Structures are given as structure tokens and as C-alpha cells.
Amino acid sequence: PLENLPKSIREIGLVGCNINDKVGQELIKKIHCLPNLSMICVENNNFSENIINELRQYKLDNPHVLIIF
């Protein structure tokens, strides 16, 4: 579960995991609490445009984080 990710984590890779918006919302909530995050790879999942837009906004607010979706 995402709530168990340590705050020290630097990279998240959830490529092709068939995750949906429910998990996407949890991920977006969690990444705001990860100060050392530098990369998120979440391509090939079942995210709606809303989740993708939230990830885009996160990227705008956190330009140091590479996001691949």
C-alpha cells in the first residue's frame, strides 16, 4: 500500500500495473508528502485525464521531479 512508502523514497515505478484512478488519487496524495522524490514512472496504467492533469500540475509545482506517464 502507498501509505507505507517511506518519506526517504526517491523513485516510484508503477509501470504497466493496471492501476486505476482510485490508486492514482492515493498516489497523488502521497507524493505531496515525499520530500526526496525525484522520479515517478506510471506509464501504461488506466488513469483518466483527470489523474493525468493532476500529475501534470504536480510536475509544474515540482519541476525537479521527473514524471513519465
N, C-alpha and C positions, 0 to 999 in steps of 0.2 A: 504493500500500500504506500501511496505517496506521502502520507503523514509521517512515515518512518524514515524518510530521507534525512540524512544528517545535514546540518547547516553548512558543513565544510565542503559539501559536494561541489565539484567544478563542472561536470558534464552530465547531461541526461540524454540517453539514447533509447528511444522507443520507436524504432523504425519497423514498419510493417506489422504492428502488434494488433491491428484490427480494433483499436480503441475508438470510442465514440465521444460525443460531446460531454457526457457526464464525467468521464475521466479527464477530458480536456479542460473542463471547468475546475476540477480539482488540481490539475497541473498548473493552470494559470494562477490559482490562489496560492499554491505552494511556492512557485518560482519567485514571487514577490518577497519571500522570506529567506531566500538563499543568497547571501551577500557575495559569495565567491564564485557564483555561476558564470561560466564563460561560453558555454555551448549547449544548445538544445537541438537534437535531431529527432523530428517527429513526422518524417515524410511517410507516405503510403499508409495513412490511417483514415478513419471515417469521420473527419471533422467537418462541421458545417462552415459556411462562410463566416458566421458569427465568431466561432472559435479562431479561425484564421485571422480575422480582423483584430481580435484581442491579442493574438500573438504579434501581429504587426505593430500594434500600439505599444506593447511591452518592448519591442525592439526599438521603437522611436524613443521611448523613455530610458532605455538601457542600451545605448549604441555599442557598448563594449561586449555585448553578448551576441555570439553568432547563432542565428536560428535558421535551421533548414527544415522547411515544411512543404 
